[in-house]
Every structure is written in C-alpha cells, then in structure tokens.
C-alpha cells in the first residue's frame, strides 16, 4: 500500500512537472509572438527599411510630412463630430519627419531642427510615402510586401454612396480597439484619421492623405474615422488571409 502511494505521489509530481514545462513553453511562445509582432513598432520603427537602397529609400521617406501629419487631440465628447480635426488650442503638432528615428543618417533625408524631438516613433507608428497613382506597378510597394510578408491586399472604399448605414458604421470604426496583427493602411484616394494613444494615454490624431502609408503595430489601442470629406480609398496589406465572413472593420 505504501509503495502504491509512493508511486502515485511520484506520478502526480511528474505530471505537474510536465504541465509546468508546457506552461513555460506556451508562455515563451506568447512572449516570442509579442516580440515578433511588436519589434518593428518599438524604437526605430520599420526594421526591414534598412534593406532599401538608394532612390527607393529616399522615395518612401521624402515628402512623408505632406501626406501624413499628427497632432495631440483636444478633449472631445461623444456629442462632438469625430470627423473634425480636433486640434488643441494652441496647436500641439507631432512632427513625423524623424518617425523612423534613423532617417537622417541612413538615407540622407532632410529634417528641420524643430523635428529633432519627435516622440511619435515611441508609439510604434511607421509612416512613408508611395506613388498612389502607380500603386498597381509600384516597385517600392512590391519591395515592402516582400520584406514584411504582406501576401494579401484588398482595396476598400468608404463613402456614404457605397456604404449602407454610413453614419452608424463610422461610429463603429471609432470604437477603441486593438489587433493581433499589425495593420497597414495605404491611402490611394481621399483622407482619414487614425487615433492612437501615447505613453501617457493621450490621444494622438494621425492624418493620412493620398500616397500616405502607415503601419499600426499589433497590440496598440487605436480607432479610425473619416474626416469631413467623407471619402477614402485604401489598400489594406495583410500577412494573413481575410476570411470571407469578416467585415471591413478588420481594417480600422
């Protein structure tokens, strides 16, 4: 009887050890996933950008500030129109010229002295400018897709004329949320706003216009809205296939 109890005790201890080992491995996989998903969104931004050379590197960074801009939002209420700029008074812009952190040294992209304190790279947002008029044959876009593994692309058009229940839908877009995968939005026409929280939980509004491409890393709380033009056409880049049942909300 004693031997049976001893064997039972050893079996239980062995089972607990196996379960603990599996738990540690599972946690390691989760930590690895989080690291892999967020690594380019912490610090310098798009790590694979160093693979770009010469004109390609210059092209995607040159003029980013013309198509992607950011500023701290005022204290809006639910009753106010989310499509308004909602800039603070006085205005508190968040310059994007040094978003990649090492743009000046690596690619010779000129930045103003006033941009040298840019904090937005700490939020993990990546921004660049592409040729929206040539998006079907853009070599830079092809290069980005290959480097980051964006195997799937969808074109989404948001406008009252093409979207039933438009007002209700943009309210849903504006609900704060996060994704398990990085979100890539390439604006082909029109314009819109992505709002992200900074390290002090303040809202930063990122305006994206034609030619602007932004990457919102996995695990970052954000929301999306159109502006008062009520029109945007975007190319969504995905590393995973979108299921037929998923809605356009997967992109916001």
C-alpha positions as a Markdown table, in Angstrom:
| # | Residue | x | y | z |
|---|---|---|---|---|
| 1 | Unk | 0.0 | 0.0 | 0.0 |
| 2 | Unk | 2.9 | 2.3 | 0.9 |
| 3 | Unk | 4.6 | 1.5 | -2.4 |
| 4 | Unk | 1.4 | 2.3 | -4.3 |
| 5 | Unk | 1.0 | 5.6 | -2.5 |
| 6 | Unk | 4.7 | 6.4 | -3.2 |
| 7 | Unk | 4.2 | 5.6 | -6.9 |
| 8 | Unk | 1.0 | 7.7 | -7.0 |
| 9 | Unk | 2.9 | 10.6 | -5.4 |
| 10 | Unk | 5.7 | 10.3 | -7.9 |
| 11 | Unk | 3.2 | 10.2 | -10.8 |
| 12 | Unk | 1.4 | 13.3 | -9.6 |
| 13 | Unk | 4.7 | 15.2 | -9.2 |
| 14 | Unk | 5.8 | 14.1 | -12.7 |
| 15 | Unk | 2.5 | 15.2 | -14.2 |
| 16 | Unk | 2.8 | 18.6 | -12.5 |
| 17 | Unk | 6.4 | 18.9 | -13.8 |
| 18 | Unk | 5.2 | 18.2 | -17.4 |
| 19 | Unk | 2.3 | 20.6 | -17.1 |
| 20 | Unk | 4.7 | 23.3 | -15.7 |
| 21 | Unk | 7.1 | 22.7 | -18.6 |
| 22 | Unk | 4.3 | 23.0 | -21.1 |
| 23 | Unk | 3.1 | 26.2 | -19.5 |
| 24 | Unk | 6.6 | 27.7 | -19.6 |
| 25 | Unk | 6.9 | 26.8 | -23.3 |
| 26 | Unk | 3.5 | 28.2 | -24.0 |
| 27 | Unk | 4.4 | 31.5 | -22.3 |
| 28 | Unk | 7.6 | 31.6 | -24.2 |
| 29 | Unk | 5.7 | 31.2 | -27.4 |
| 30 | Unk | 3.4 | 34.0 | -26.4 |
| 31 | Unk | 6.4 | 36.2 | -25.5 |
| 32 | Unk | 8.0 | 35.3 | -28.8 |
| 33 | Unk | 4.8 | 36.2 | -30.7 |
| 34 | Unk | 4.5 | 39.5 | -28.9 |
| 35 | Unk | 8.2 | 40.3 | -29.6 |
| 36 | Unk | 8.0 | 39.3 | -33.2 |
| 37 | Unk | 4.8 | 41.3 | -33.8 |
| 38 | Unk | 5.9 | 44.4 | -32.0 |
| 39 | Unk | 9.6 | 44.6 | -32.6 |
| 40 | Unk | 9.4 | 47.0 | -35.5 |
| 41 | Unk | 6.9 | 49.1 | -33.6 |
| 42 | Unk | 9.1 | 49.8 | -30.7 |
| 43 | Unk | 12.1 | 52.1 | -31.1 |
| 44 | Unk | 13.3 | 52.7 | -34.6 |
| 45 | Unk | 10.2 | 51.5 | -36.5 |
| 46 | Unk | 10.3 | 49.5 | -39.7 |
| 47 | Unk | 13.5 | 47.3 | -39.2 |
| 48 | Unk | 13.4 | 46.0 | -42.8 |
| 49 | Unk | 13.6 | 49.5 | -44.1 |
| 50 | Unk | 17.4 | 49.1 | -44.0 |
| 51 | Unk | 17.1 | 46.8 | -46.9 |
| 52 | Unk | 16.1 | 49.6 | -49.1 |
| 53 | Unk | 18.9 | 51.2 | -51.1 |
| 54 | Unk | 19.5 | 54.5 | -53.0 |
| 55 | Unk | 16.4 | 56.1 | -54.6 |
| 56 | Unk | 14.0 | 53.6 | -53.1 |
| 57 | Unk | 15.0 | 54.5 | -49.6 |
| 58 | Unk | 14.8 | 58.2 | -50.4 |
| 59 | Unk | 11.5 | 58.0 | -52.2 |
| 60 | Unk | 9.5 | 56.3 | -49.4 |
| 61 | Unk | 10.7 | 58.8 | -46.8 |
| 62 | Unk | 10.8 | 62.0 | -48.9 |
| 63 | Unk | 7.7 | 64.1 | -48.5 |
| 64 | Unk | 6.1 | 61.9 | -45.8 |
| 65 | Unk | 5.1 | 65.1 | -43.9 |
| 66 | Unk | 3.0 | 66.2 | -46.9 |
| 67 | Unk | 0.7 | 63.1 | -46.7 |
| 68 | Unk | 0.9 | 62.0 | -43.1 |
| 69 | Unk | 0.6 | 64.5 | -40.2 |
| 70 | Unk | -0.1 | 64.1 | -36.5 |
| 71 | Unk | -1.2 | 66.3 | -33.6 |
| 72 | Unk | -2.4 | 65.9 | -30.0 |
| 73 | Unk | -6.2 | 65.9 | -29.8 |
| 74 | Unk | -8.4 | 68.2 | -27.7 |
| 75 | Unk | -10.8 | 66.8 | -25.1 |
| 76 | Unk | -13.6 | 65.7 | -27.4 |
| 77 | Unk | -17.0 | 64.5 | -26.2 |
| 78 | Unk | -19.4 | 61.9 | -27.7 |
| 79 | Unk | -21.7 | 64.7 | -28.9 |
| 80 | Unk | -19.0 | 66.3 | -31.0 |
| 81 | Unk | -18.3 | 65.4 | -34.6 |
| 82 | Unk | -15.5 | 62.9 | -34.7 |
| 83 | Unk | -14.6 | 63.9 | -38.3 |
| 84 | Unk | -13.4 | 67.4 | -37.3 |
| 85 | Unk | -9.6 | 67.9 | -36.8 |
| 86 | Unk | -9.9 | 68.3 | -33.0 |
| 87 | Unk | -6.6 | 70.1 | -32.7 |
| 88 | Unk | -5.7 | 71.6 | -29.3 |
| 89 | Unk | -5.6 | 75.3 | -28.8 |
| 90 | Unk | -2.8 | 76.2 | -29.1 |
| 91 | Unk | -2.0 | 73.5 | -31.6 |
| 92 | Unk | 0.4 | 70.8 | -30.4 |
| 93 | Unk | 1.7 | 69.0 | -33.5 |
| 94 | Unk | 3.7 | 65.8 | -33.5 |
| 95 | Unk | 6.2 | 66.0 | -36.4 |
| 96 | Unk | 6.7 | 62.9 | -38.5 |
| 97 | Unk | 10.0 | 63.6 | -40.3 |
| 98 | Unk | 12.1 | 61.6 | -37.8 |
| 99 | Unk | 9.5 | 58.8 | -37.4 |
| 100 | Unk | 11.9 | 56.1 | -38.4 |
| 101 | Unk | 14.5 | 57.5 | -35.9 |
| 102 | Unk | 17.5 | 57.0 | -38.2 |
| 103 | Unk | 16.2 | 58.5 | -41.4 |
| 104 | Unk | 18.7 | 61.3 | -41.5 |
| 105 | Unk | 21.8 | 59.1 | -41.1 |
| 106 | Unk | 20.7 | 56.2 | -43.3 |
| 107 | Unk | 19.0 | 57.9 | -46.2 |
| 108 | Unk | 20.1 | 61.5 | -46.1 |
| 109 | Unk | 16.5 | 62.7 | -45.7 |
| 110 | Unk | 16.5 | 66.3 | -44.6 |
| 111 | Unk | 14.6 | 67.2 | -41.4 |
| 112 | Unk | 14.0 | 70.5 | -39.8 |
| 113 | Unk | 15.6 | 71.3 | -36.4 |
| 114 | Unk | 12.1 | 71.6 | -34.9 |
| 115 | Unk | 11.6 | 67.9 | -35.8 |
| 116 | Unk | 14.5 | 66.6 | -33.7 |
| 117 | Unk | 12.4 | 65.9 | -30.6 |
| 118 | Unk | 9.8 | 63.8 | -32.4 |
| 119 | Unk | 8.3 | 61.3 | -29.9 |
| 120 | Unk | 5.9 | 59.5 | -32.3 |
| 121 | Unk | 8.4 | 56.8 | -33.1 |
| 122 | Unk | 7.9 | 55.6 | -29.4 |
| 123 | Unk | 4.3 | 54.9 | -30.3 |
| 124 | Unk | 5.4 | 52.4 | -32.9 |
| 125 | Unk | 3.7 | 54.1 | -35.8 |
| 126 | Unk | 5.6 | 53.8 | -39.1 |
| 127 | Unk | 4.9 | 56.2 | -42.0 |
| 128 | Unk | 6.1 | 56.5 | -45.5 |
| 129 | Unk | 5.0 | 58.0 | -48.9 |
| 130 | Unk | 4.4 | 56.0 | -52.0 |
| 131 | Unk | 3.2 | 56.7 | -55.5 |
| 132 | Unk | -0.6 | 56.2 | -55.2 |
| 133 | Unk | -1.1 | 56.9 | -58.9 |
| 134 | Unk | 1.1 | 54.0 | -59.8 |
| 135 | Unk | 0.1 | 51.6 | -56.9 |
| 136 | Unk | -0.6 | 48.7 | -59.3 |
| 137 | Unk | 3.0 | 48.7 | -60.5 |
| 138 | Unk | 5.0 | 50.4 | -57.8 |
| 139 | Unk | 8.3 | 48.7 | -57.2 |
| 140 | Unk | 8.6 | 50.2 | -53.7 |
| 141 | Unk | 5.3 | 48.7 | -52.7 |
| 142 | Unk | 6.3 | 45.3 | -54.1 |
| 143 | Unk | 9.6 | 45.5 | -52.1 |
| 144 | Unk | 7.7 | 46.4 | -48.9 |
| 145 | Unk | 5.3 | 43.5 | -49.4 |
| 146 | Unk | 8.2 | 41.1 | -49.9 |
| 147 | Unk | 10.2 | 42.3 | -46.9 |
| 148 | Unk | 7.3 | 42.3 | -44.5 |
| 149 | Unk | 5.5 | 39.2 | -45.8 |
| 150 | Unk | 2.3 | 41.0 | -46.9 |
| 151 | Unk | 0.8 | 38.3 | -49.0 |
| 152 | Unk | -2.7 | 39.6 | -49.4 |
| 153 | Unk | -4.1 | 43.0 | -50.5 |
| 154 | Unk | -7.6 | 44.4 | -50.5 |
| 155 | Unk | -9.0 | 47.7 | -51.8 |
| 156 | Unk | -11.6 | 49.2 | -49.5 |
| 157 | Unk | -13.6 | 52.3 | -50.4 |
| 158 | Unk | -15.5 | 54.2 | -47.6 |
| 159 | Unk | -18.1 | 56.8 | -48.6 |
| 160 | Unk | -21.8 | 57.4 | -47.9 |
| 161 | Unk | -22.7 | 56.5 | -51.5 |
| 162 | Unk | -21.1 | 53.0 | -51.3 |
| 163 | Unk | -21.7 | 52.1 | -47.7 |
| 164 | Unk | -25.2 | 51.4 | -46.3 |
| 165 | Unk | -25.8 | 52.9 | -42.8 |
| 166 | Unk | -22.7 | 55.0 | -43.2 |
| 167 | Unk | -23.1 | 57.1 | -40.1 |
| 168 | Unk | -23.6 | 54.1 | -37.9 |
| 169 | Unk | -20.6 | 52.3 | -39.5 |
| 170 | Unk | -18.2 | 55.2 | -38.9 |
| 171 | Unk | -19.3 | 55.2 | -35.3 |
| 172 | Unk | -18.3 | 51.6 | -35.0 |
| 173 | Unk | -14.9 | 52.3 | -36.7 |
| 174 | Unk | -14.4 | 54.9 | -34.0 |
| 175 | Unk | -14.6 | 52.5 | -31.1 |
| 176 | Unk | -11.3 | 52.0 | -29.4 |
| 177 | Unk | -9.8 | 48.5 | -30.2 |
| 178 | Unk | -6.6 | 46.6 | -31.0 |
| 179 | Unk | -5.5 | 43.8 | -33.3 |
| 180 | Unk | -3.3 | 40.7 | -33.0 |
| 181 | Unk | -1.6 | 41.6 | -36.3 |
| 182 | Unk | 0.0 | 44.8 | -37.5 |
| 183 | Unk | -2.4 | 47.0 | -39.5 |
| 184 | Unk | -1.2 | 48.5 | -42.8 |
| 185 | Unk | -3.2 | 51.2 | -44.5 |
| 186 | Unk | -2.1 | 52.7 | -47.8 |
| 187 | Unk | -4.3 | 55.7 | -48.8 |
| 188 | Unk | -4.9 | 55.7 | -52.6 |
| 189 | Unk | -7.5 | 58.5 | -52.6 |
| 190 | Unk | -9.2 | 60.8 | -50.1 |
| 191 | Unk | -8.2 | 61.1 | -46.5 |
| 192 | Unk | -8.9 | 60.0 | -42.9 |
| 193 | Unk | -7.7 | 59.9 | -39.3 |
| 194 | Unk | -6.1 | 57.1 | -37.2 |
| 195 | Unk | -6.1 | 57.9 | -33.5 |
| 196 | Unk | -3.5 | 56.2 | -31.2 |
| 197 | Unk | -2.7 | 56.6 | -27.5 |
| 198 | Unk | 0.7 | 57.8 | -26.4 |
| 199 | Unk | 2.5 | 56.6 | -23.3 |
| 200 | Unk | 0.5 | 58.9 | -21.1 |
| 201 | Unk | -2.8 | 57.7 | -22.5 |
| 202 | Unk | -3.3 | 60.9 | -24.6 |
| 203 | Unk | -4.9 | 60.7 | -28.0 |
| 204 | Unk | -2.6 | 61.5 | -31.0 |
| 205 | Unk | -4.5 | 62.0 | -34.2 |
| 206 | Unk | -2.7 | 60.8 | -37.4 |
| 207 | Unk | -4.0 | 62.3 | -40.6 |
| 208 | Unk | -3.4 | 60.2 | -43.7 |
| 209 | Unk | -3.9 | 61.5 | -47.3 |
| 210 | Unk | -3.4 | 60.2 | -50.8 |
| 211 | Unk | 0.0 | 58.5 | -51.0 |
| 212 | Unk | 0.5 | 58.0 | -47.3 |
| 213 | Unk | 1.1 | 54.6 | -45.9 |
| 214 | Unk | 1.0 | 53.9 | -42.2 |
| 215 | Unk | 1.6 | 50.8 | -40.1 |
| 216 | Unk | -0.1 | 50.4 | -36.7 |
| 217 | Unk | 1.7 | 47.7 | -34.7 |
| 218 | Unk | -0.1 | 44.8 | -33.1 |
| 219 | Unk | -1.4 | 45.4 | -29.6 |
| 220 | Unk | -1.8 | 49.2 | -29.9 |
| 221 | Unk | -5.1 | 50.7 | -28.9 |
| 222 | Unk | -6.4 | 52.8 | -31.8 |
| 223 | Unk | -9.5 | 53.9 | -33.7 |
| 224 | Unk | -10.3 | 55.2 | -37.2 |
| 225 | Unk | -12.6 | 57.8 | -38.7 |
| 226 | Unk | -13.0 | 59.6 | -41.9 |
| 227 | Unk | -12.7 | 63.4 | -41.9 |
| 228 | Unk | -15.4 | 65.8 | -43.2 |
| 229 | Unk | -14.7 | 64.9 | -46.8 |
| 230 | Unk | -16.4 | 61.6 | -46.1 |
| 231 | Unk | -14.3 | 59.7 | -48.6 |
| 232 | Unk | -11.2 | 57.4 | -48.5 |
| 233 | Unk | -10.0 | 54.6 | -50.7 |
| 234 | Unk | -7.3 | 52.5 | -49.1 |
| 235 | Unk | -5.3 | 49.4 | -50.0 |
| 236 | Unk | -5.1 | 47.2 | -47.0 |
| 237 | Unk | -2.0 | 45.0 | -46.8 |
| 238 | Unk | -2.3 | 41.7 | -44.8 |
| 239 | Unk | 0.1 | 39.0 | -43.8 |
| 240 | Unk | -2.8 | 36.7 | -43.4 |
| 241 | Unk | -5.9 | 36.0 | -45.5 |
| 242 | Unk | -9.1 | 37.7 | -44.5 |
| 243 | Unk | -11.9 | 35.3 | -44.0 |
| 244 | Unk | -15.0 | 35.9 | -46.3 |
| 245 | Unk | -17.2 | 36.4 | -43.3 |
| 246 | Unk | -15.0 | 39.2 | -41.8 |
| 247 | Unk | -16.1 | 42.8 | -42.4 |
| 248 | Unk | -14.3 | 45.9 | -43.5 |
| 249 | Unk | -14.0 | 46.7 | -39.7 |
| 250 | Unk | -11.0 | 44.4 | -39.8 |
| 251 | Unk | -9.1 | 47.2 | -41.4 |
| 252 | Unk | -9.9 | 50.0 | -39.0 |
